[in-house]
Amino acid sequence: MKQITLRDLDESTSRAVRELAEREGISLNKAVLRLLKSATAPRERPGKRIGHALDKYFRQWTRSESKAFRKAVAVFEQIDPEQWR
C-alpha cells in the first residue's frame, strides 16, 4: 500500500502513539497501524455480544407490572438468620 503522511498531529495524540510504541516495544509505524486497525475494525452487533441477550426487554414493563414483580420476588430478598450462623 502507499505511504500516508499525517500532518498537524496534536501533541497528545503524538504522545499516545509514542507511549504505545514504547510500552509494546514496537515501532511508531506499527503503533499507528495498530491504532488505525483498532479504530476501523467492524463492531459486533449489540444483540450478539455475550451478556446482552436480554437488552431488548429492558424498560418494557409498565409501572404496575414492575411493582407486581418486585412484590412477588420480595421474599427472595429476605435473609434467614438460621441459615447464616
C-alpha positions in Angstrom: 0.0 0.0 0.0 1.0 3.6 -0.5 2.5 5.6 2.3 0.3 8.0 4.2 1.7 11.3 5.7 0.0 12.7 8.8 0.0 16.4 9.2 -1.0 18.6 12.2 -0.9 15.7 14.6 -1.6 17.2 18.0 0.8 16.7 20.9 -1.4 14.4 23.0 -2.1 12.0 20.1 1.6 12.0 19.2 2.5 11.3 22.8 -0.1 8.4 23.0 1.4 6.8 19.9 4.9 7.1 21.2 3.9 5.7 24.6 2.1 2.7 22.9 5.2 2.1 20.8 7.5 2.2 23.8 5.2 0.1 26.1 4.8 -2.6 23.4 8.3 -2.4 22.2 7.2 -1.7 18.6 8.0 0.9 16.0 6.0 4.1 15.7 4.7 2.9 12.3 3.4 -0.4 13.9 1.8 1.6 16.7 0.0 3.8 14.3 -1.1 0.8 12.2 -2.4 -1.0 15.4 -4.4 2.1 16.4 -5.8 2.6 13.0 -6.8 -1.1 12.7 -8.4 -1.0 16.1 -10.4 2.2 15.3 -11.6 0.8 12.0 -12.4 -2.8 13.0 -16.0 -3.8 12.5 -18.0 -3.7 15.7 -20.2 -6.6 16.8 -23.9 -6.0 16.7 -25.2 -5.3 20.3 -27.6 -8.3 20.2 -24.7 -10.7 19.5 -22.5 -9.8 22.5 -22.3 -12.1 25.5 -24.3 -10.8 28.4 -26.6 -8.6 26.3 -29.2 -11.1 25.2 -31.9 -9.6 27.2 -31.2 -5.9 26.4 -34.2 -5.6 24.1 -36.5 -6.3 27.1 -35.2 -3.5 29.3 -37.8 -0.9 30.2 -40.6 -2.9 28.7 -42.8 -3.2 31.8 -45.4 -0.7 32.9 -45.1 0.7 36.5 -47.8 -1.6 37.7 -46.1 -4.7 36.2 -42.8 -3.7 37.7 -44.4 -3.1 41.1 -46.1 -6.5 41.0 -42.9 -8.2 40.0 -41.0 -6.6 42.9 -43.7 -7.6 45.3 -43.6 -11.2 44.0 -39.8 -11.6 44.4 -39.5 -9.7 47.7 -39.5 -13.0 49.6 -36.2 -13.8 47.9 -34.6 -10.7 49.4 -35.1 -11.7 53.0 -32.3 -13.4 54.9 -33.0 -16.4 57.1 -30.8 -15.9 60.2 -30.9 -19.6 60.9 -29.0 -20.4 57.7 -26.3 -17.7 58.3 -24.9 -18.7 61.6 
